[in-house]
Amino acid sequence: MRKRRCSRAERLRGTIEALAIPHHGLVEGGVVTASFGVSAAPRGMADLEDLVRAADAALYDAKRGGRNAVSFVTVAPSAAEYELLAG
């Protein structure tokens, strides 16, 4: 699942890197790169705010890992949501 969810972000990341746009704030030869955070949750188990918060955390994880990366996180249902499913 992770691979499918991240494929678009990974393609975009690679395309930006391949453009080799000079990054004048870096050392000589540095180029613009991008990092992305991707989140997912079981259908109905997270609202948009939860997903955005998780994607933001994944983005910072990608940056901490050295940048120019894609990081993925799954939003886990809370205990209350599990109880609703068990019903």
N, C-alpha and C positions, 0 to 999 in steps of 0.2 A: 504494500500500500504506500509506504513512504516514497518509493521510487516513482510511482505514478504521480503522487501529489507534488513532488519536487521537480518533475521534469521540465515544466515550463520555466520555473525560476532558474533552473540550471542552464537551460538553453539561453535565456536572456543574459545571465551572468557571463556565460562563455562568449556570447556575441559582443557584449560590451568590452570584454577583455581583448577580443580579437581585433576590435577597432583600433587598438593601440593609441588612444587619444593621450597626448602628453599631459601629465599632471605636473604643473609648474610648481606646486607646493612640495613635491618630493625631490629626492636626489635625481641627478641626471639619469635619464632613461626611464624614470617612473611613469607609469600609465594609469589612467582612470580605471578603477575596478568597482565592482558592486557586490554587496552582501545582501542576502534575502532571508527573512524569517517566514516560515510556512507553518500553519497550524491546521489541525483537523479534529473533528469530534464525531462520535456516532450521531446520526441524524436525530435531531430533537434534544440532544444532551448538552448543548451549549448555545448561548445567545451570541449575537454579533460582538458584544463587548468582551465576552470571554475569549472569543477567537482572536480578536484584535490584540488583546492583552497578551495572549499566548504567542502570537506571531511576533509581537514586539520583543518579548523575552527571547524568542528564538533568534531574532535579528542580532540582539546584543551578544548572544552566545556565539553566533557566527563571527562577529567582530572580534570577540575575545580570542577566538581560535585562530586569528591571523588575518582576518578579512578575506575578501574575494571568495566567499563561500556561501553555501545554502545550508541552513539549519532547519530541522523539522521537529515539531513537538505535537503530541496528541493531547488534547484536552480530555482529561478523565472525568467522568460523571461523579458528582458528589455522592455521599452516602444517601442523602435524601432522594436523589434522582434514581439511584439503584433500587431503593424501596418502592418508588413509583413503578419502575419496570417490573418488579417482582409481583406487584399488585394485589 
